[in-house]
Amino acid sequence: MASTTLPPTAQSVLQLVNKLSEADPDYRYMALTDMISLFDKGKHDFLHHDYNAAARTVDAIIKTLDDQNGEVQNLAIKCLGPLVAKIPSSIVGPMLEKLSTIQLKNSVDNAVPALALRTAIMALPRPIAGVPPSKEVLESYKAVSRVLIPRLIGPGERTQAPQTPMRLPTGSEGLLQSDKDLSAEAVDVLIEVVRSFGPLLMAIEVEALQDAVINILENDRGSSVVQKRAVVAVSILSTHLSSELLAQTVSRMASVLSKPKTTPVTRRLYLSIVSSVARSIPARFGAHVHTLAPHIFLALGEKELAQHLEDISGGDDLGLEFNDVREAALIALEAFLTSCPTEMEPFTDDTISSCLRFIKYDPNLAMDDDDDDEMDDEDDDDEMDEDDDAEVDEFDDDDDASWKVRRCAAKALHALISTRGQGKLLHSGVLYNKAGPALVKKFDEREENVRLEIISCVALLVRKTGEDLYPGYLDWSLDNNDDESPNQLPVNRKRRRQSSVVEPVSPVLAKAPATGPFADLVRLTPSIIKASSKHLKGKAIPTKQAIFDLFDDVVKVQRGGLADYLNDIVGPVIDAMKATGSSGFSSSMAAAGGNASATPGTLRVASLRLISDVAKTHPSNVLQPHLPQLVAGVLTAVNDRFYKISCDAIRTVEEIVKNITPPRSKLNAAKFKTELQKLFDTVMDRISQPQADAEVRQRAIQALGVLLARTSSAEGAGLISPENRRAASDVLLDRLRNETTRLSAVRAIDNVAAFTTSPGQLDAEWIQQVATELSGQLRKSHRGLRTSSIQALKHLVISPSCKGKLQPDTIQSLVTALSAVISGNDTYLLAPALVILAQLVEENPTQVVTKSTTDTLCNLLKSTSASVALEQLLALVTEIGKSGTGQPLMMGLLQSVSLEGDPVIVGKVIGTLLVFSGDSAGVTIESFVSELQTSSQRSDDARASLALAILGEAGLRLGSKSPLKPELFLEQFHEEPDKASISAAIALGRAGAGNVSQYLPVILETMKRGGNTQYLLIQSIKEILQQVPIQSINLSKYAEPLWKQLLAASTNTENAVVSAECVGRLVIVDPKVFMPELQSLLGNENHRIRGMAIQAVRYTLPDSDDALDATLKEVLLDMLLTMLQDPSIHNRRLALSTLNSATHNKPDIVLTHLDRLMPFVLSESQVKKELIREVQMGPFKHLVDDGIEVRKSAYEMLYALMETAYSRINKVDLFDRVVAGLRDESDIRALCNLMVTKLVDIDTEATLRRLDPIADAYRAILSVKLKEGSVKQDVEKQEEALRSALRVSLLLADRLSTAGIPQVSSSSPVWANYWEWAAKDHHAALRGLREESEGQRVKST
């Protein structure tokens, strides 16, 4: 017997070929195995030089395909793949001919030749998109075109045009023409030919192949499996149809569908083809929707339905063919809606009518009964008592398949809501007034599959309402809607009125508006509850889970809304929560739509999440009547052995605790003391159970922290006994020392400390131990632990209970740990560390302000990290100055730091310390005035800049008490704005902000003189406007002269940007006066004035003043529309930046009008040939694109909208621009790469449909070959482009696999081929990117 150690030569192959004629099948099998091994080891051309050996091998393998042994046959098919890759191209044609004409005598499987052909085709060299075909690819295509395609379609005028160059064997019958032996594998051969060589196929070949496949379908040849594969073949062929041929194909389909005498089978067939082609080529198919859509609606019309019902009543029609046609039509309608949503807009009314018509279609019931408002109560009770099995027995699916039609109708309506469930269709009330009531009414659907689809439609409509109500947020859920603790400052840089900060109270459901989606949802909610109530008492777990999810969506959108219906809901929810039996989870169940895989375990989780959200959004008095039952049900789930259920139950415990404790329940909290004690005991028990899952214990610790925090105030102190409070505090301290629960304990302690509002609430000894432990955690390598620990330590130190209770040893350990944090320059920890030090300085300055602390702060000021936490640093310096211990720090700043740090930062620190230290600073303000004058005389700009920064800060802090005069700073202005002049201008502004009445008149008078100092004076005005409060009376009386001076100065290009910021600040001062003035500037003849005005609008947007918001609401849209139509391309770029800012800062004003703004954004994102010009540079000519900057701004706008308002923009337009941007300039391409990475998470389905054009764009990038001698900049740019393309490709491939997405090779063949090519040709680069990504992930944790 041959050995696998044979060398890969032609002689070795011939030895194995001889073994294929052995009588023993084992010998033949082993010979084929060894042959495959030889082919795998051998070079690609080791048979090219021995034509005889290659031909004999091919003949032997083909002969083996007719082997009597099935295993030998299968191995022979497998052997064809590596064999084809080794033989010379001249043998490929004869091999394909022999494979296509082989007649099997010994095999009973007629699919063997087709399988062998498919294997051979897959092994042939194939063309790569974006790369010119190689010689080998062309020769392979010639063989397929000359031999295989004629053998597939066979002779005949129908499938062969007169001009075809194909040579058909005389009298041969095509593989796709055989009625007897036609198999799905034969159609798969055609599919593989198109997938492999589609780009090279001639139009006549594509047409011939398409005719052959449609002939199979029209003549009803083959099994249902064959016909399904034929529909797939048509869809794949459609991607290679020319525009003319596609139009002919569409006309042919429309012609057949329009014939009155078309048989139901043919009609169903063509409707299936239509839907398949629509999904295959959505971008090209959109132009033909208007031709085919009427035929779909004709099949779904009232006339044919009425005739069908009449035939049924007469007993003439069983309805099978009717149902098949309607099902195919609804599937086609769904394909149209998902693939071409824009083109389907004119058919919206027809779509809704057709879907609702067939959602109600049930020939077993009287159709007229559906028009009644409600069914009798007695009938409802009867239905509630019937279980599903009885219903199935009464209406057997074998006799009635109408449920498939109803399910397809629900899916089509789901697609409509998904693609059009925002904007005008939602706001006009069409969806709620037409679809909503009809869908809710069909909750009584007898088939559970249909019922789940209908409930899913209603849930999607509710979620779309939520996306519309809360613009600017991708996730409108309640996950991050926690109450703010009293000690937590709002992290927001917007200016707000003091009255806008309110104490968290129990939520109150806002009164619904009279019109709009929210009002429509409120009106529909009672019907939803009533229609769902009977199912909540049934046994169908998927239905109950779907209803719980629907209720949860209603609660999230309305921020409540179930207060009047809890009596009907709570009982069934508690029953589900306590459900016994298996708590298993289906691994295939998706978070959003896994009701079909619902289990008792997933039902319990859904019920717990519903109760959690109800507790989060409803007042405590609403839950009070049901609280004992709710607590009992939740506690049962807390003790469940399955960790997912237990964790969700503990999360629900948290929300119940928040609901029944202060500050949300100040008056009624005492009534819930018993329930609160039960919750406390259960949580403590779960924490102490060593056998409990780690995640359960961590969640229980967090819940304990919430419980202690909410009962720490004066109103809640009596809800838990002092003994229980001490025990819980000791548990948190113990868990803080445990490595597995440390992080959860830190966060729980943070919560407790943040809610501590009065002295004496925390034990002094406990504070010492916790503070010491937290300071020790700051040295750990776990980043999350360090961040949480310093936040907890900050809240603990600043809490009223901690004041005066820290022992000297504890303070010393804290200062040591915090000094190490500050020295580490960790920007995440720096700000809270400085806040803690400032608090410690206030209580014990002598122990905190040591030489070590002084050196640490000086080193911080020498680094670049000081600017990150400047506000906190100044607060610390202020406390040091007030304590009278600032002299050592002042000496360190002047001697050690001085010019080594940023003069602006160092100047602010020294100036603040100088003012608040008073006489204890060791230096006076006069000494810095003297230093300024000396440095100015010596032309020492660095020292002069530092002295100016110090004096400016001192003037700001001293205010009207400052001895500094404006002339001191004006003297430092030079003719040209240099470093010292800029420093003097900023210092003048900061000092002027402290004494507006003295400085601002001098500045205005100086501006009238003109000259080069105007730019510097505008810088000073900007500083004044930034520092002085908006409502300042001193500033208001200078607003008018300031406005005039700034407008006059803004005509100078150098002054435009700074003037715009100042003008924007003045508009905020008095919006009623200056907003109309600003709006009129947008129409000024001077393009510079218009540009300045556009930027000024942008500077008004981050502010959040009530008067300003009211004014902006009236004029902002008109202003934006005016900007976006400005004749100047530079101004349009500024307008896009302003619109970008508006979407982030004023989403409630802007996002509702996106339909009017988006056309301008999309227009600016396109390449415009009129903006591309040719520039002569020496002997070379270069193309310069003047529109690249405005195009970049447009893509930045699209990126912002994708993150903040994805549900409101047209997905088709967005994906079109993203795909186009992947072929644009490098900066735009980089931005589009980011967009693709986010889109695959935001809208996976839509991204999947665009995988092929994305693959084409990336293949073009990876195929770029630079010329020899390219400059270094071009080489680096191309390397970065290649890495970016591979990085996104890798992410797409990984996300598609980890998300459980099914195989995309059939739906996106271009992507499949691209990824196969990239993984092979760029293997090393992809491996490096994987390692880099893994390293970053590990580092981040």
Disulfide bonds with the S-S distance in Angstrom:
none
